[in-house]
Amino acid sequence: WQEKWEASVDQRIGGMGLSITGYTSTTHDGFASTRQYPIFVYKYDYTVSETDPPIKDSLSSTYSVYENSLTLDTRGIEASIKTRPITPLNLRLSIQAAYNYTYSWNENRYDFRGYIYDTQLGQRVNPFFNQVTLQRERCYINYNIDFQIKELGAWVTLAAQQVVFDKDRYLGLDDSLAIGYLDPYGERVLFTEAERAAISSNNYKRTYDDFWYREENRKNLWLFNLRVSKSLGPASEFSFFVNNFFNSRPLYQRQRTPEESYTMENPALYFGIEVSSKLDEVFSTRKNSGGR
């Protein structure tokens, strides 16, 4: 289920229309992997020597169970400006800007690190930690210019998208102590706060390399698209489009990697044609003309 609040303001100023919308949305009980249960497979014993005890060959693993445990928090603001037609090309300019923040977490989900042998307990256990979550912020602006070429009976649309920033970061990396463990029977054992504070074994601690604390931030990316459309009659239209017509594909250096790594932004240049027709209007035209 979802909670959503939204407020909007629409205003006309001179020859421009202005719209601003703020929103917040929380989605509860989303479907996600939450619980883990152990799998223990005993295979056989084999003897190393007559004096040494036999060695047990076995395998320990876990499997996940999906539950309605995901909560997604989203909020942001959107704004748009549109102009009235400007002569002589009947030109229209519109700008849409948006900021979006998202954060999600799972109830009852933990970070399992794999089975270890605890000498004090005398058994294999799977320590688990509080989950590490991802926080993301994104801001972008879309610019659109539409104008008409009357001599050709065509409309031209020039669109540009600017990614002002697109950043994400991990939260919870500093929470290094286990909060409990999974015993061989799949039961969760939680530590008290005093037991957590007294943890000294590295088996119940987790650490991350420095690069995990870095923020990824793709910013000031541009993408330009062009579309030319022409009417072929009352019910048909032909369009030619070119997306990323400058073939701009800048390299972004990733921050959260142990070695230097790059990704290529924006899709490659591609173009094509589209033909659309409204069949009901075609049949209506034929009917009115006597089916000839």
CORWO-V95841 format. One record per run of one state. SS is the DSSP state (H for helix, E for strand, L for the rest). FROM is the first residue (numbers start at 1). TO is the last residue. If there is no record, write none. Layout:
SS_FROM_TO + SS_FROM_TO
This chain:
L_1_1 + E_2_13 + L_14_15 + E_16_46 + L_47_54 + E_55_83 + L_84_85 + E_86_86 + L_87_90 + E_91_106 + L_107_109 + E_110_118 + L_119_122 + E_123_130 + L_131_132 + E_133_149 + L_150_153 + E_154_171 + L_172_176 + E_177_177 + L_178_179 + E_180_182 + L_183_187 + E_188_190 + L_191_192 + H_193_197 + L_198_201 + H_202_204 + E_205_205 + L_206_209 + H_210_213 + L_214_215 + E_216_231 + L_232_235 + E_236_243 + L_244_250 + E_251_253 + L_254_261 + E_262_264 + L_265_269 + E_270_277 + L_278_278 + H_279_288 + L_289_292
